[in-house]
Amino acid sequence: MNNHMDSQGKLALSLASVLIEHGWKIALAESCTGGLVCATLTDLAGSSDWFERGYITYSNEAKTECLDVPVETIASFGAVSEQVAAAMADGARRKANVNVAVSITGIAGPTGGSQEKPVGTVCFGWSIKKNVGDDVKTITITKQFSGDRQTVREQARDYALSYLLGLLET
């Protein structure tokens, strides 16, 4: 196993232990990463204890149909936006009936970028409802990654998981 896989495995294990400790499950809503985060998490034996499901909503229609992302939100802000990332994360959390959901929508390249949103632009959403009766906490961030398509996707996966771990450990 190379070091890259080791760090991913450690990150996934840390996340798993926090989820198990609280009795929480996670759902993913991935666009540009195409299931990379789901694959990393489900590589762990026993992940069925805490991994509920993943949505790979690549098209705008899929985001609307599977996650209830409003058509108007996509039309107003674009699929790669914090508004859509928030709606994806909230939709995944509600639809899967889990405590924690993560969304990723971006432009992995090599084409599809624009001046406002160059290749490597990735928007993230985290939707967390720790306990029944708690308010939902939804956080969004936009990051700019560099490198080829696979590198952008891997950086997005790593960021989504490490940031989530930080949120859950506080």
C-alpha positions as CSV (number, residue, x, y, z in Angstrom):
1,M,0.0,0.0,0.0
2,N,1.4,3.4,-0.9
3,N,1.5,6.4,1.5
4,H,-1.4,8.1,-0.4
5,M,-3.7,5.1,0.4
6,D,-2.4,5.0,3.9
7,S,-3.4,8.6,4.6
8,Q,-6.8,8.0,3.0
9,G,-7.3,4.8,5.0
10,K,-6.4,6.6,8.2
11,L,-8.8,9.5,7.4
12,A,-11.6,7.1,6.7
13,L,-10.9,5.1,9.8
14,S,-10.9,8.3,12.0
15,L,-14.2,9.3,10.4
16,A,-15.7,5.9,10.9
17,S,-14.8,5.8,14.6
18,V,-16.4,9.2,15.2
19,L,-19.6,8.2,13.4
20,I,-19.7,4.8,15.3
21,E,-19.1,6.5,18.6
22,H,-22.1,8.8,18.1
23,G,-24.3,6.1,16.4
24,W,-24.5,8.3,13.3
25,K,-24.7,7.4,9.6
26,I,-23.4,9.3,6.6
27,A,-24.6,9.9,3.1
28,L,-22.7,11.4,0.2
29,A,-23.9,13.5,-2.8
30,E,-21.1,13.5,-5.3
31,S,-20.9,15.2,-8.7
32,C,-17.4,15.9,-10.0
33,T,-15.8,13.2,-7.8
34,G,-18.1,10.5,-9.4
35,G,-18.2,8.2,-6.3
36,L,-14.6,8.5,-5.3
37,V,-15.5,9.5,-1.7
38,C,-18.0,6.7,-1.5
39,A,-15.4,4.2,-2.7
40,T,-12.8,5.4,-0.2
41,L,-15.3,5.1,2.7
42,T,-16.7,1.7,1.6
43,D,-13.1,0.3,1.2
44,L,-13.3,-0.1,5.0
45,A,-14.6,-3.5,6.2
46,G,-17.6,-2.8,8.4
47,S,-18.6,0.4,6.7
48,S,-22.2,-0.8,6.5
49,D,-22.4,0.1,10.2
50,W,-22.1,3.8,9.4
51,F,-22.2,4.3,5.7
52,E,-25.9,4.7,4.5
53,R,-25.7,5.6,0.8
54,G,-24.2,7.7,-1.9
55,Y,-25.8,9.7,-4.7
56,I,-23.8,10.4,-7.8
57,T,-25.8,13.2,-9.2
58,Y,-23.7,14.3,-12.2
59,S,-26.4,16.0,-14.3
60,N,-28.6,18.9,-13.1
61,E,-31.6,16.7,-13.6
62,A,-30.2,14.1,-11.2
63,K,-29.5,16.8,-8.6
64,T,-33.1,17.9,-8.8
65,E,-34.7,14.4,-9.0
66,C,-32.5,12.6,-6.4
67,L,-31.7,15.4,-3.9
68,D,-34.5,18.0,-4.4
69,V,-32.1,20.7,-5.5
70,P,-34.4,23.5,-6.8
71,V,-34.2,24.0,-10.5
72,E,-34.2,27.8,-9.8
73,T,-31.1,27.4,-7.6
74,I,-29.2,25.7,-10.4
75,A,-30.5,28.3,-12.9
76,S,-29.5,31.2,-10.7
77,F,-26.2,30.2,-9.3
78,G,-25.0,27.3,-11.6
79,A,-24.4,23.7,-10.7
80,V,-21.0,24.6,-9.3
81,S,-22.0,26.9,-6.5
82,E,-22.1,26.9,-2.7
83,Q,-25.9,27.3,-3.0
84,V,-26.2,24.1,-5.0
85,A,-23.7,22.3,-2.7
86,A,-25.8,23.3,0.3
87,A,-29.0,22.0,-1.3
88,M,-27.2,18.8,-2.3
89,A,-26.0,18.1,1.2
90,D,-29.3,19.0,2.8
91,G,-31.2,16.9,0.3
92,A,-28.9,13.9,0.8
93,R,-29.2,14.2,4.6
94,R,-33.0,14.4,4.5
95,K,-33.5,11.7,1.8
96,A,-31.2,9.2,3.4
97,N,-32.5,10.1,6.9
98,V,-28.9,10.4,8.3
99,N,-27.1,12.7,10.7
100,V,-24.3,13.6,8.4
101,A,-24.2,14.3,4.6
102,V,-21.4,15.7,2.4
103,S,-21.8,17.1,-1.1
104,I,-19.2,17.9,-3.8
105,T,-19.8,19.7,-7.0
106,G,-17.1,21.1,-9.2
107,I,-15.1,21.3,-12.4
108,A,-12.5,18.6,-12.5
109,G,-11.4,19.5,-16.1
110,P,-9.7,19.5,-18.4
111,T,-12.6,21.3,-20.0
112,G,-15.7,23.1,-18.6
113,G,-14.1,26.0,-16.8
114,S,-14.8,29.6,-17.3
115,Q,-13.2,32.9,-16.1
116,E,-15.5,33.0,-13.1
117,K,-15.2,29.3,-12.4
118,P,-11.9,28.0,-13.7
119,V,-11.1,24.2,-13.9
120,G,-10.3,23.1,-10.4
121,T,-13.2,25.0,-8.7
122,V,-15.0,22.7,-6.3
123,C,-17.8,23.6,-4.0
124,F,-18.5,21.6,-0.9
125,G,-21.4,21.2,1.5
126,W,-21.7,19.5,4.8
127,S,-25.1,19.1,6.4
128,I,-25.1,17.9,10.0
129,K,-28.0,17.3,12.4
130,K,-26.3,15.7,15.5
131,N,-29.4,14.9,17.5
132,V,-33.2,14.9,17.1
133,G,-34.4,18.4,17.9
134,D,-31.1,20.0,17.0
135,D,-30.9,22.6,14.3
136,V,-29.3,21.5,11.1
137,K,-25.9,23.0,10.6
138,T,-25.0,23.5,6.9
139,I,-21.6,24.7,5.9
140,T,-20.3,25.4,2.4
141,I,-16.8,26.2,1.1
142,T,-15.4,26.8,-2.3
143,K,-11.8,25.7,-3.0
144,Q,-9.6,26.0,-6.0
145,F,-7.4,23.0,-6.8
146,S,-4.7,22.6,-9.4
147,G,-3.5,19.6,-11.4
148,D,-5.1,17.2,-13.8
149,R,-8.6,15.8,-13.6
150,Q,-7.7,12.9,-11.3
151,T,-5.6,15.1,-9.0
152,V,-8.5,17.6,-8.6
153,R,-10.9,14.8,-7.8
154,E,-8.5,13.3,-5.2
155,Q,-7.9,16.7,-3.6
156,A,-11.6,17.2,-3.4
157,R,-12.1,13.8,-1.8
158,D,-9.4,14.5,0.8
159,Y,-10.6,17.9,1.6
160,A,-14.3,16.8,2.0
161,L,-13.3,14.1,4.4
162,S,-10.7,16.0,6.5
163,Y,-12.9,19.0,6.8
164,L,-15.8,16.8,7.9
165,L,-13.7,15.1,10.5
166,G,-12.8,18.5,11.9
167,L,-16.5,19.5,12.1
168,L,-17.5,16.3,13.9
169,E,-14.6,16.4,16.4
170,T,-15.6,19.8,17.7
